[in-house]
Amino acid sequence: MDYLGYHSFVDHEDPSLEYGCFEVFHVSGKEARQLSRETGEEWRAGYYWWPCFPGCLPDSDRNGPFRSAKAAWKDAREN
């Protein structure tokens, strides 16, 4: 997986208020097949995001796949 960085969730009414982080990452087709075998869950190639603080395990399930990192980022910001 290619980790593309951490970003902050912000309050839509007051963008200066941050209340968490999310991570955007990419999974290749080969990685998706390997992850599907290892976890028993379906993974597909593409970009994903999940709530996660740097250096910590994810706070919930992954979201995606998306066609681009920008689409994953936008979905995270809207949700």
ABEGO torsion letter per residue (X at the ends): XBBAEBBBBBBAABAABBAEBBBBBBBBAAAAAAAAAAAGBBBBBEBBBBBBBBGBBBABBBBOBBABAAAAAAAAAAX
